[in-house]
Amino acid sequence: MAVSDDELSAMAIEELDAACALPWPDMKKVTPWGDSFTGFAPSGREVEIERRYLWSHAPEGSIAVEVEVRELGARTGAEAKALITPPR
């Protein structure tokens, strides 16, 4: 049984919230960086979760946070993205 697109989207948003909760000084230290790990969807199926912290060109000094959740072995899944601007 496959994980539903809605389930993947909900997981991507939840993981994005966690990725964006990193304090700015810590986020800045790990940018650019990414990792992936195996987790479990609420349905119990294994999924791969990938997080990326990338420098953004506009506005300058911002960090693009990207999360992708997909079934193991799948090339596509659900993505969620946010742009974090430096504190003023």
VOPAGU-2260 file (C-alpha; in pm, 1 decimal, decimal comma):
REM VOPAGU-2260
SITE   aa  ch    i         X         Y         Z
SITE  MET   A    0       0,0       0,0       0,0
SITE  ALA   A    1     145,4     336,0    -102,0
SITE  VAL   A    2     165,3     643,2     115,3
SITE  SER   A    3     -91,3     900,9      -0,7
SITE  ASP   A    4      11,5    1233,6    -151,0
SITE  ASP   A    5    -182,7    1408,9     127,6
SITE  GLU   A    6      13,9    1218,8     389,7
SITE  LEU   A    7     346,0    1307,0     222,7
SITE  SER   A    8     244,3    1674,4     197,8
SITE  ALA   A    9     142,8    1689,3     563,3
SITE  MET   A   10     472,4    1528,2     665,2
SITE  ALA   A   11     671,6    1772,6     448,3
SITE  ILE   A   12     502,4    2069,8     615,0
SITE  GLU   A   13     560,7    1923,7     962,5
SITE  GLU   A   14     928,7    1859,1     885,8
SITE  LEU   A   15     964,5    2209,0     737,5
SITE  ASP   A   16     828,5    2358,2    1060,3
SITE  ALA   A   17    1091,9    2163,2    1256,0
SITE  ALA   A   18    1369,9    2265,1    1013,9
SITE  CYS   A   19    1271,9    2632,6    1038,2
SITE  ALA   A   20    1264,9    2621,0    1419,8
SITE  LEU   A   21    1645,4    2615,8    1425,8
SITE  PRO   A   22    1767,8    2949,4    1569,1
SITE  TRP   A   23    1918,7    3185,9    1307,6
SITE  PRO   A   24    2280,0    3159,9    1435,0
SITE  ASP   A   25    2262,2    2778,4    1421,4
SITE  MET   A   26    2091,5    2778,2    1081,5
SITE  LYS   A   27    2359,5    3010,2     944,5
SITE  LYS   A   28    2634,6    2775,0    1071,2
SITE  VAL   A   29    2492,9    2473,3     885,9
SITE  THR   A   30    2421,3    2650,2     555,2
SITE  PRO   A   31    2483,0    2516,3     293,3
SITE  TRP   A   32    2398,1    2168,8     413,6
SITE  GLY   A   33    2154,5    1886,3     361,8
SITE  ASP   A   34    2081,0    1541,8     491,2
SITE  SER   A   35    1834,9    1261,7     445,4
SITE  PHE   A   36    1703,6    1000,7     680,3
SITE  THR   A   37    1441,3     729,7     697,1
SITE  GLY   A   38    1125,7     790,5     896,6
SITE  PHE   A   39     774,1     656,9     923,2
SITE  ALA   A   40     454,8     804,7     784,3
SITE  PRO   A   41     151,0     804,8    1014,7
SITE  SER   A   42      26,9     504,9     812,6
SITE  GLY   A   43     337,1     313,8     927,4
SITE  ARG   A   44     507,8     307,2     587,1
SITE  GLU   A   45     878,3     394,2     565,7
SITE  VAL   A   46     960,8     720,6     390,9
SITE  GLU   A   47    1276,8     911,8     313,5
SITE  ILE   A   48    1296,0    1266,7     447,2
SITE  GLU   A   49    1545,1    1511,0     297,9
SITE  ARG   A   50    1629,0    1854,6     441,8
SITE  ARG   A   51    1830,4    2123,2     265,6
SITE  TYR   A   52    1957,0    2459,9     390,2
SITE  LEU   A   53    2075,6    2673,5      96,3
SITE  TRP   A   54    2187,8    3034,5      60,8
SITE  SER   A   55    1933,9    3240,6    -130,0
SITE  HIS   A   56    2026,4    3522,5    -367,8
SITE  ALA   A   57    1721,6    3734,8    -293,1
SITE  PRO   A   58    1692,6    3883,7     -48,6
SITE  GLU   A   59    2066,8    3866,5       0,8
SITE  GLY   A   60    2179,0    3670,2     306,6
SITE  SER   A   61    1855,0    3471,9     329,3
SITE  ILE   A   62    1838,9    3096,0     368,1
SITE  ALA   A   63    1610,8    2873,8     161,6
SITE  VAL   A   64    1491,8    2577,6     366,2
SITE  GLU   A   65    1360,7    2285,5     162,5
SITE  VAL   A   66    1212,1    1956,7     276,3
SITE  GLU   A   67    1113,4    1662,9      59,5
SITE  VAL   A   68     931,1    1350,9     178,8
SITE  ARG   A   69     904,2    1050,0     -53,0
SITE  GLU   A   70     846,7     678,1     -36,9
SITE  LEU   A   71    1166,1     474,9     -15,4
SITE  GLY   A   72    1310,9     428,7    -361,4
SITE  ALA   A   73    1081,8     688,1    -521,0
SITE  ARG   A   74    1227,1     979,1    -714,4
SITE  THR   A   75     949,2    1224,0    -636,0
SITE  GLY   A   76     737,1    1304,4    -336,6
SITE  ALA   A   77     600,6    1609,8    -159,3
SITE  GLU   A   78     807,5    1923,4    -106,9
SITE  ALA   A   79     772,4    2218,2     126,5
SITE  LYS   A   80     990,2    2530,0     114,5
SITE  ALA   A   81    1045,9    2843,3     318,3
SITE  LEU   A   82    1265,4    3149,2     288,8
SITE  ILE   A   83    1421,2    3265,5     616,7
SITE  THR   A   84    1553,5    3621,1     622,2
SITE  PRO   A   85    1825,8    3733,7     862,9
SITE  PRO   A   86    1705,5    3905,3    1179,3
SITE  ARG   A   87    1741,2    4281,6    1182,9
